[in-house]
């Protein structure tokens, strides 16, 4: 006879999921996701300007840079992008680098602050670090987070477009990049899982074991990849058929992509907290079963 009848089992599952959804509302996941994505979006444009300004000091010419940039943008933004690049090349870049770097660090670090507050709310932690320490920590995490976003966008979302661009301008490394992108389904989840474990471990003002963060980190990494893959399909096959936003379609989808990625990141943290006891029970069960097997082998 089953210990738990089917109806009782499904009631337990339903109660577990309902409690999880209630926790999402209580911890204001949607609000923290919107706040974080808003400041990261503000940081996105200074980041682009900073990169474009630094490129001036490389052998890449203005015409080559314009060709590269417009190949990524909708047709309606070609003239705007060309004008911005011409303006950057025509003016001294020292002051501009300083201004854009400050704007980037301020806005992006505010996004990291939203992550810290969101994680502290999820883990039910009272923040005791002072404001200046938090801002310094936020700047450090900002650099790591932006690198993760850029790599994800470049490989997962714009992988095919990047290949075409490299084939056109840098054919000598085309085969290497094609091989790297072909393996993106293998190493991107591992890379993102590592980044998310570090975030879950270091950002909240509380120490947990490394293994306690793995379930949520793996969920978030797979969630980012699945959502980014769906976005990539739209970019490749449907981006030219939108009549609602016109040339703004890609920008709107980029904003939505970042919001949902932030939401998935907070979901992973909620999974770590809400299901922690269940993960611990499963871990103890596996450990007990392993010990019993070893004892039987010794006998």
N, C-alpha and C positions, 0 to 999 in steps of 0.2 A: 504493500500500500504506500502511495506517495506521501511524503511528509507534508508537502504543500500541494493542495489541489490546484488545478489549472486556474480557477477563478481567483483564488488567493494569491497565486504567483503573479497574475496580471495586475491585480490590485496593488501589490507591492511595487511592481514596475511603474504603474501609473502614479502612485504616490511619490515615488522617487523622482520621476521626471517633473511632476507638478511642483514639488518642493524646489527642484533645481531652477525651474522657470521663475518661481517666486523670488528666489535669491537674486536672479538677474535683475528683476525689477527693484528689489530692495537696495541693491548695490549700484543702481543707476548706470549700468553698463553702457546703455545707448548714449547717455549724456557725456560720459567720459570719452567714449569713442568719437563723438562729434567734436568735442573740445580738442582732443589730441590731433585728429585729422585736420581740423581747422588751422592749427598752428603749424603743422607740418606742410600744409598747402602754402601758407604764407612763406615758409622757409624754402619752398621748392623753387620759386622764381629768383630770389637772391642767390640760391645755389647754382642755378643755370647761368646767371650773370657772372658769378664768380668763376665758373668753369670757362665760360667764353672769354673772360678777361685774361685768365691765365694762359689760355691757348695762344694769345697774341705773342707770347714769348717762346713759342715753339716754331718749328719750320713750316707749320701749316699756314697757307696763305688765306687771305680773306675770301677769295672766290671758292677755294676748296671747302672752307668752313661753311659758307652759305649753302653749297651743294649738299653737304652732309646734313646740316640742320633741317633744311626744307624737305629732305627726303623722309624725315620722321613726322612732319607736320601736315595737317590738312591743307588743301590748296588755298583756302581762304586766309591762312596765316603766313603764306610765303612772303608777301610784300612787307608785312610787319616784322617778321624775323630778319629779313634782309636789311631793313632800316635800322633795327637794333644793332646788328653786327657791324654795319657801316659806322654807326655812332660810336661803338666801342673801339673800333680800330682808329677812328679819327681823333680820339681824345686820349690824354695821358691816363694811364691805368692805375697809378699808385694810389691816388685818393679813392678811386672807384673800388679797388680791391679792398681797402680798409672799410669803406662804407658797407659794401655787400657782405663782407665777412661778419661784421658786427650785426647786420640785419639778419643774416643766416643764423648765427649762434643765438641771438635773442629769441627769434620766433620759434626755431626748432627746439631750443631748450625749454620753452614754455610747453611745447608738445610733450617732452619728456616729463615735465612736472605733472602734466595731466596723467601720464602713465603711473608716476609714483603715487599720486593721490588715488587713482583708480585701484591700483594694486593694494595700497594700504586699506582702502575701504573693503575690498574683497577679502583680504586676510584679517580684517578687523583689528587693525594696528593703529595706535595713536602715534603720529609723527612727532619725534622729539628732537630731530636735527634742526638746526637753525636755518634761516632762509638762505644765507650766503653759501653754506655748505651744500644745500640742496641745489642751488644754481650751478655751483662748480661741478657737482656730480652730474647734473643734467647736461652740461656742456660735453663732458666726457662720453656719456651715453649717446648724446646726439650724433657724434661722429660715427660710432659703431652702428647706430640705427640707420643713418643715411646711407652708409656703405651697404648695409643689408638690403635696403629698398632699391638702391641703384642696381645692384647685382640681380635682384629679383626681376625688376623691370626689364633690364637689358637682356637677360637670358630667357626668362619664362615668357614675358609678354611680347617683347620685340625681337625674339630670337630669329625668326625668319627674315624680318626686315633688316636686322643686323647682318645676317649672312649676305643678303643682296648688296648691302652697302659695302661690305668688306670685299666682295667679289668685284665690285666696280672700282674701288679706290686702292685696296690693298690685297690683290689676288695672291701674293706670295704666301700669306698666312691663312688663306681661305680654308684649306684642308684641315689645318689644326683647329680653327674655330668651329668648323662644321662638326668635327669629332667631339669637341667639348660640349657643344649645344646638343648633339645627339644623345649624350649621356645625362642631360639635365634632369630627367625623371629619376635618376639614381642618386646623384650627389646633392641636388638642391634640398630635398627633404632632410638629409643628414646635416647639411650646413645650417639650414633654418632652425632645426631642432636644437643644435648647439647654441645658436644665438639666443633662442627663446629660453633655454634652460639658464643661460647666464643672466638674462633679463629677470626671470622669475626668482633667481637666486639672489641677485645683488640689489635690484631696485626696491623691493619692499623693505621696510625697516624691521626685518625679523629674519632670523636664520632658520632655514629648514635643510634637511638632508638633500643632497644632489638628486638622489633617486626619486624623491617626493615630487620633483618638478617634471619628471620625464613624461608622464601620461599627457599632461596639458601641453607640453612643448611639442610632442609628436602630433597631437591633434591639431595644434595651431599650424605646424609646418605643413601637414597634409592639407589642411583647410586653405592655407595660402596658395598652395600649388594647384589645387582643384579650381579654386576661384580664379586664379591668374590664368590657368589653362582655358577656362571658359571665356575670359576676357580676350585672350589671344585669338581664339576662334573668331570672335566678333571682329577684331582688328583685321584679321586676314581675309574674311569672307563677307562681312556685312557693313564695314565702316563706310562704304561709298553709297549705301542705300538708305541712309537715314534722312528723313525730310522734316523731322521735328526740330532738331537743334542745328541742322545744317553743318557748317564748318566747326561748330562748337561741340559736336558729338564726342570727339575723342577727349576733349578737355573734361566734359561732364562725366564721361565714363572713368576717366582718371581719378576724379574726385570721389566718385562712388567706390572705385576700387580701393582707394586708401581708407575710406570710412569702414568698409566691410572687413578689410584686413585688420584694422584696429579692433573692430568688434570681435573678430575671431581670436585675436591675441588675448583679449579680456576673457573670452569664453574658456580659453585654455587655463587661465588662472583660476577661474571659477571651478573648473573640473578638478584641478589639483586640490582645492579646498573642500568642495562639497563631497567628493567621492574619496577623500583621503582615507577615511576609516575603512571603506570597502576595499580599496587597494591594499591597505595594510593587512586586512583579513585574508585576501587572496595570496599576498606574499607569505604570510605565516603558514597558510595551508600548503603552499608549494614547498616551503622550507621543511615543514613537518613531514611531508610525503618523501622528500629527498632524504631526510635523516633516517626515516623508517626503512627506506630501500637500502641505505648503507649498512644499517644494523643487520638486515636480513642477509646481505652479502657476507658480512663478517661471520654470521652464524653458519 
